[in-house]
Amino acid sequence: MKPFPPTLRERRRYILFRVSPHEHEKKVVLDSITKTMINLFGEVNLARAGFSILQYDEGKGEGIIKTNNRYVDDIIGCLSLLGRIGGEKARIDIISVSGTMKKARG
């Protein structure tokens, strides 16, 4: 089976974020974001957004989320409304949004 041509593939966006305080694990951060996304937009939009945390540095508290380009605003809204991670007060700051992984890292 041939892969889809670029014109038929879904476009992705990469969101660079920072968690403060930054002593949380990747799984705890992902669970908190998922629960907030379900509460705000429901399971259907969670599945359509197709987001995942590609990288997460637990020492710095920085990570990169990959998502569909149509749901970037939903993910950003979810991250900004998130008040607790793992039962502790925390906040997530959006550093940048990019169309390529290379630009998101740099």
Z-matrix of the N, CA and C atoms (Angstrom, degrees):
N
C 1 1.442
C 2 1.525 1 109.00
N 3 1.307 2 116.54 1 130.98
C 4 1.461 3 121.48 2 -179.67
C 5 1.529 4 110.67 3 -78.87
N 6 1.335 5 117.01 4 147.59
C 7 1.473 6 119.32 5 175.46
C 8 1.528 7 110.61 6 -70.91
N 9 1.328 8 115.52 7 158.35
C 10 1.452 9 120.05 8 178.17
C 11 1.524 10 110.53 9 -65.48
N 12 1.333 11 118.43 10 143.44
C 13 1.465 12 119.64 11 173.23
C 14 1.533 13 109.81 12 -69.07
N 15 1.321 14 117.22 13 158.72
C 16 1.474 15 120.33 14 -176.41
C 17 1.528 16 114.59 15 -56.10
N 18 1.316 17 117.80 16 -28.60
C 19 1.463 18 119.68 17 -178.87
C 20 1.521 19 112.74 18 -71.67
N 21 1.316 20 118.67 19 -19.17
C 22 1.457 21 122.19 20 -179.18
C 23 1.526 22 113.60 21 -101.72
N 24 1.319 23 118.06 22 -8.10
C 25 1.451 24 121.43 23 179.78
C 26 1.520 25 110.77 24 -79.10
N 27 1.320 26 115.58 25 151.53
C 28 1.458 27 119.84 26 175.02
C 29 1.519 28 109.40 27 -74.40
N 30 1.306 29 115.99 28 142.09
C 31 1.462 30 120.21 29 178.07
C 32 1.517 31 109.45 30 -83.36
N 33 1.299 32 115.39 31 144.51
C 34 1.454 33 122.02 32 -178.57
C 35 1.515 34 110.44 33 -114.82
N 36 1.317 35 115.62 34 152.79
C 37 1.450 36 122.34 35 172.16
C 38 1.525 37 107.22 36 -128.57
N 39 1.317 38 114.98 37 150.89
C 40 1.453 39 122.27 38 -178.19
C 41 1.515 40 108.40 39 -119.56
N 42 1.318 41 116.74 40 124.75
C 43 1.458 42 122.79 41 -176.89
C 44 1.525 43 108.01 42 -110.37
N 45 1.315 44 116.02 43 118.24
C 46 1.460 45 121.61 44 176.39
C 47 1.529 46 107.40 45 -90.11
N 48 1.339 47 116.42 46 126.43
C 49 1.464 48 120.75 47 -176.79
C 50 1.520 49 110.79 48 -133.93
N 51 1.331 50 114.30 49 162.85
C 52 1.468 51 121.35 50 178.20
C 53 1.528 52 108.66 51 -133.62
N 54 1.317 53 115.93 52 131.69
C 55 1.464 54 122.61 53 178.40
C 56 1.518 55 108.13 54 -99.95
N 57 1.327 56 116.54 55 133.24
C 58 1.456 57 118.50 56 174.00
C 59 1.522 58 108.94 57 -135.63
N 60 1.291 59 120.27 58 130.30
C 61 1.457 60 127.94 59 -2.33
C 62 1.523 61 110.79 60 -68.87
N 63 1.320 62 116.52 61 152.04
C 64 1.454 63 121.32 62 -166.35
C 65 1.529 64 115.39 63 -101.89
N 66 1.310 65 118.43 64 31.26
C 67 1.461 66 118.54 65 179.30
C 68 1.530 67 113.15 66 -100.03
N 69 1.322 68 117.34 67 26.58
C 70 1.459 69 121.58 68 179.98
C 71 1.523 70 111.01 69 -96.36
N 72 1.338 71 115.67 70 150.23
C 73 1.452 72 121.36 71 177.59
C 74 1.527 73 110.27 72 -84.02
N 75 1.320 74 115.58 73 161.35
C 76 1.466 75 121.95 74 -178.10
C 77 1.526 76 111.63 75 -60.29
N 78 1.321 77 117.72 76 -43.09
C 79 1.459 78 121.54 77 -177.39
C 80 1.527 79 111.32 78 -64.46
N 81 1.315 80 117.63 79 -39.59
C 82 1.464 81 121.77 80 -179.71
C 83 1.524 82 110.12 81 -67.36
N 84 1.324 83 117.10 82 -40.98
C 85 1.466 84 121.53 83 178.49
C 86 1.528 85 109.85 84 -64.86
N 87 1.329 86 117.39 85 -45.23
C 88 1.462 87 121.64 86 179.56
C 89 1.527 88 111.46 87 -62.17
N 90 1.328 89 117.75 88 -42.42
C 91 1.465 90 121.01 89 178.54
C 92 1.523 91 111.71 90 -63.18
N 93 1.323 92 117.25 91 -40.96
C 94 1.466 93 121.01 92 -179.80
C 95 1.520 94 111.13 93 -66.51
N 96 1.324 95 117.26 94 -42.09
C 97 1.467 96 120.61 95 178.88
C 98 1.524 97 109.88 96 -65.91
N 99 1.324 98 117.28 97 -41.30
C 100 1.464 99 121.26 98 -179.76
C 101 1.527 100 111.09 99 -63.51
N 102 1.320 101 117.85 100 -44.71
C 103 1.466 102 120.92 101 179.37
C 104 1.524 103 111.39 102 -62.97
N 105 1.326 104 117.09 103 -41.79
C 106 1.457 105 120.56 104 179.05
C 107 1.521 106 110.88 105 -66.00
N 108 1.316 107 117.39 106 -40.46
C 109 1.464 108 121.78 107 178.62
C 110 1.532 109 111.01 108 -63.61
N 111 1.318 110 117.71 109 -41.30
C 112 1.461 111 120.99 110 178.28
C 113 1.523 112 110.38 111 -65.72
N 114 1.329 113 117.78 112 -42.07
C 115 1.465 114 120.40 113 179.51
C 116 1.522 115 112.16 114 -64.51
N 117 1.321 116 117.78 115 -37.00
C 118 1.458 117 120.75 116 -177.09
C 119 1.529 118 113.41 117 -82.80
N 120 1.337 119 117.27 118 -45.00
C 121 1.460 120 120.52 119 -169.56
C 122 1.523 121 114.90 120 -120.41
N 123 1.307 122 118.60 121 -11.34
C 124 1.452 123 121.70 122 178.87
C 125 1.521 124 112.72 123 91.60
N 126 1.331 125 114.05 124 169.14
C 127 1.460 126 120.42 125 -176.18
C 128 1.520 127 112.97 126 -70.86
N 129 1.327 128 116.80 127 -31.58
C 130 1.470 129 119.92 128 -178.21
C 131 1.531 130 110.40 129 -65.00
N 132 1.332 131 117.04 130 -47.77
C 133 1.461 132 119.60 131 179.23
C 134 1.527 133 111.98 132 -69.39
N 135 1.321 134 117.06 133 -29.18
C 136 1.461 135 120.06 134 174.23
C 137 1.524 136 109.80 135 -61.93
N 138 1.327 137 116.22 136 -44.84
C 139 1.460 138 119.97 137 179.54
C 140 1.525 139 111.65 138 -68.01
N 141 1.311 140 117.51 139 -39.39
C 142 1.475 141 120.64 140 179.72
C 143 1.519 142 111.96 141 -67.77
N 144 1.322 143 116.77 142 -34.53
C 145 1.466 144 120.05 143 179.75
C 146 1.517 145 110.72 144 -66.46
N 147 1.307 146 117.39 145 -32.58
C 148 1.456 147 121.69 146 177.06
C 149 1.516 148 113.34 147 55.75
N 150 1.310 149 117.39 148 43.03
C 151 1.460 150 118.86 149 -176.38
C 152 1.514 151 111.54 150 -86.87
N 153 1.314 152 114.58 151 152.31
C 154 1.459 153 121.36 152 174.37
C 155 1.524 154 108.55 153 -154.17
N 156 1.315 155 115.64 154 154.08
C 157 1.461 156 120.20 155 175.79
C 158 1.515 157 106.98 156 -90.54
N 159 1.328 158 116.22 157 113.14
C 160 1.456 159 120.95 158 -178.09
C 161 1.520 160 111.73 159 -78.99
N 162 1.312 161 115.67 160 -46.51
C 163 1.464 162 121.35 161 -179.42
C 164 1.514 163 108.68 162 -133.03
N 165 1.328 164 115.52 163 144.63
C 166 1.455 165 119.79 164 173.64
C 167 1.517 166 108.51 165 -150.46
N 168 1.309 167 115.91 166 119.93
C 169 1.462 168 122.24 167 178.23
C 170 1.528 169 107.60 168 -98.23
N 171 1.333 170 116.21 169 107.27
C 172 1.460 171 120.50 170 -176.04
C 173 1.528 172 112.39 171 -67.03
N 174 1.321 173 118.04 172 -26.06
C 175 1.457 174 120.86 173 178.94
C 176 1.516 175 112.60 174 -70.03
N 177 1.317 176 116.50 175 -42.08
C 178 1.467 177 121.57 176 -179.75
C 179 1.521 178 112.42 177 -92.27
N 180 1.327 179 116.62 178 -22.92
C 181 1.458 180 120.34 179 -175.91
C 182 1.513 181 112.39 180 77.63
N 183 1.322 182 117.93 181 21.79
C 184 1.463 183 121.84 182 -179.69
C 185 1.520 184 110.00 183 -107.79
N 186 1.330 185 114.96 184 146.54
C 187 1.446 186 119.40 185 179.07
C 188 1.509 187 111.65 186 -153.83
N 189 1.339 188 115.14 187 172.60
C 190 1.457 189 122.13 188 179.07
C 191 1.518 190 108.06 189 -126.74
N 192 1.335 191 115.25 190 128.14
C 193 1.459 192 121.97 191 176.60
C 194 1.518 193 108.34 192 -105.45
N 195 1.326 194 116.80 193 133.48
C 196 1.459 195 122.08 194 173.91
C 197 1.524 196 107.63 195 -102.40
N 198 1.344 197 116.98 196 133.72
C 199 1.456 198 120.85 197 179.88
C 200 1.524 199 110.50 198 -150.15
N 201 1.307 200 116.02 199 167.81
C 202 1.457 201 122.63 200 175.63
C 203 1.532 202 108.52 201 -70.75
N 204 1.322 203 117.71 202 144.24
C 205 1.463 204 119.84 203 -175.27
C 206 1.527 205 113.26 204 -66.48
N 207 1.315 206 118.40 205 -22.01
C 208 1.464 207 121.12 206 179.56
C 209 1.522 208 112.67 207 -75.35
N 210 1.322 209 117.46 208 -18.17
C 211 1.461 210 121.21 209 -174.28
C 212 1.528 211 112.88 210 -114.61
N 213 1.313 212 117.74 211 18.24
C 214 1.467 213 121.08 212 179.23
C 215 1.523 214 110.79 213 -62.49
N 216 1.326 215 117.43 214 -43.50
C 217 1.460 216 120.36 215 -179.05
C 218 1.528 217 111.51 216 -65.18
N 219 1.327 218 117.37 217 -35.85
C 220 1.458 219 120.33 218 177.40
C 221 1.523 220 111.17 219 -65.25
N 222 1.313 221 116.69 220 -43.19
C 223 1.471 222 120.86 221 179.74
C 224 1.528 223 110.31 222 -65.73
N 225 1.327 224 117.30 223 -43.40
C 226 1.463 225 120.51 224 179.10
C 227 1.523 226 110.68 225 -62.78
N 228 1.328 227 117.02 226 -41.99
C 229 1.462 228 120.23 227 176.41
C 230 1.512 229 112.21 228 -62.27
N 231 1.306 230 115.99 229 -40.91
C 232 1.460 231 121.11 230 178.00
C 233 1.528 232 111.25 231 -62.94
N 234 1.320 233 116.62 232 -44.14
C 235 1.466 234 120.83 233 -179.88
C 236 1.526 235 111.40 234 -65.28
N 237 1.317 236 116.92 235 -37.44
C 238 1.460 237 119.37 236 -177.74
C 239 1.532 238 111.93 237 -74.19
N 240 1.334 239 117.66 238 -26.61
C 241 1.463 240 120.76 239 179.36
C 242 1.524 241 113.55 240 -88.47
N 243 1.307 242 116.99 241 -9.00
C 244 1.456 243 121.56 242 -178.94
C 245 1.523 244 109.48 243 -69.31
N 246 1.335 245 117.25 244 122.37
C 247 1.458 246 120.68 245 -176.76
C 248 1.506 247 114.35 246 -111.51
N 249 1.324 248 116.85 247 -20.86
C 250 1.459 249 120.98 248 -177.39
C 251 1.513 250 110.03 249 -135.77
N 252 1.325 251 114.80 250 138.79
C 253 1.459 252 121.59 251 175.06
C 254 1.520 253 106.57 252 -126.72
N 255 1.315 254 116.06 253 117.71
C 256 1.458 255 120.43 254 -179.98
C 257 1.511 256 113.16 255 63.60
N 258 1.330 257 118.06 256 31.75
C 259 1.457 258 121.57 257 178.57
C 260 1.513 259 114.65 258 83.62
N 261 1.321 260 118.60 259 -3.15
C 262 1.457 261 122.19 260 179.66
C 263 1.522 262 109.77 261 -111.01
N 264 1.328 263 115.53 262 150.08
C 265 1.458 264 119.26 263 176.11
C 266 1.520 265 109.76 264 -63.05
N 267 1.323 266 115.41 265 134.40
C 268 1.465 267 120.14 266 179.41
C 269 1.520 268 108.10 267 -157.32
N 270 1.313 269 114.78 268 167.97
C 271 1.457 270 119.88 269 178.02
C 272 1.515 271 108.09 270 -143.92
N 273 1.330 272 114.71 271 148.87
C 274 1.457 273 120.63 272 178.30
C 275 1.524 274 107.84 273 -118.95
N 276 1.323 275 115.74 274 124.53
C 277 1.457 276 122.20 275 177.90
C 278 1.523 277 109.02 276 -103.52
N 279 1.330 278 116.38 277 136.54
C 280 1.460 279 121.81 278 175.88
C 281 1.522 280 107.46 279 -87.82
N 282 1.322 281 116.68 280 123.75
C 283 1.457 282 120.90 281 179.77
C 284 1.521 283 110.12 282 -90.89
N 285 1.341 284 116.69 283 -49.33
C 286 1.459 285 119.51 284 178.90
C 287 1.518 286 110.72 285 -159.97
N 288 1.334 287 115.04 286 161.98
C 289 1.458 288 122.90 287 173.39
C 290 1.511 289 106.53 288 -124.18
N 291 1.331 290 116.63 289 133.90
C 292 1.450 291 120.91 290 -173.52
C 293 1.524 292 109.79 291 -139.54
N 294 1.322 293 115.34 292 160.16
C 295 1.452 294 121.60 293 177.13
C 296 1.522 295 113.46 294 -92.96
N 297 1.320 296 116.76 295 -11.93
C 298 1.463 297 120.30 296 179.43
C 299 1.519 298 109.55 297 -130.44
N 300 1.308 299 115.14 298 152.35
C 301 1.458 300 120.86 299 178.83
C 302 1.530 301 111.02 300 -66.58
N 303 1.293 302 116.56 301 -36.55
C 304 1.466 303 121.40 302 -178.03
C 305 1.532 304 111.11 303 -62.69
N 306 1.326 305 116.73 304 -43.76
C 307 1.474 306 119.93 305 179.43
C 308 1.520 307 111.41 306 -70.96
N 309 1.311 308 117.54 307 -30.89
C 310 1.467 309 120.26 308 178.91
C 311 1.518 310 111.12 309 -66.92
N 312 1.321 311 117.58 310 -36.91
C 313 1.472 312 121.05 311 179.46
C 314 1.515 313 112.22 312 -70.91
N 315 1.319 314 116.38 313 -36.76
C 316 1.465 315 120.50 314 -172.80
C 317 1.438 316 114.07 315 -91.48
